[in-house]
Amino acid sequence: MNPHLEQVAANTKGIALVGELIREHGLPTVQAYMAFIQSNAEAAVRDMLRDFSLRQGLPEVGTVSAEDQMDDGSPICLAVTIDRGDGSATFDFTGTGPEVYGNCNAPPAVAYSAIIYALRCMVTRDGCLAPISVVIPPQCLLNPSPEAAVVGGNVLTSQRVTDVVLRAFGAAAASQGCMNNFTFGDEGMGYYETIAGGAGAGPGWDGRSGVHTHMTNTRITGSSPSPT
């Protein structure tokens, strides 16, 4: 199965379901409730940030930070500055290592995805990025140049970024920091899967071994013909 066709099929199904909602309730009502969900999520994140700031004893505008390294030693640095007044935060990745010659560079979308995933773990709402701003210096590991290789960024670097975000909030200890990719194939077939690793402990729970953590592959990724 071509994974691109799977994505098209999923989007097509989603379009059809939204269309049914619009026909049943009308476009203004559907759009209004979409906005209500996002507004509720924004409020939940602002409340979480204020509560975290108070529990940590931060000043009105205070910063927490975290750092981890890739296997080659490249640092992923994060400083989260929280403004308790309006419940906003800036996620600043300044200090992260430069883009590398290998393929573990990650486009900014990976960092944004890790941030929204971590926020949703803490508040379980959609619309979590509304009170958040993100700083990612150009040509660093998380904002590489167009020429840089990035295939490993989605499955390796993404795990480290997620660990760093959760560490900054003291929400959970690190995972194994990798999706443990296993691939093999030839001209006629390809197989790709992830292997379970470890999940870090957190307030009130122990860590676990032999489990998929944060990101994983739910089915084998189908091979696609290469353009010629």
Protein Blocks (a to p, Z undefined) as FASTA:
>chain_A
ZZklmmmmmmmmmmmmmmmmmmmnojklmmmmmmmmmmmmmmmmmmmmmmmmmmnopafb
dcdddddddfkopacdddddddfknopacddfehiacddfblmbccfklmmmmmmmmmmm
mnopghklmmpccdddehiaklccfkbcfklmmmmmmmmmmmmmmmmnomaccdehpahi
acdddfkbccdddddddddddehiacdehiaehiacfbdcddddddZZ
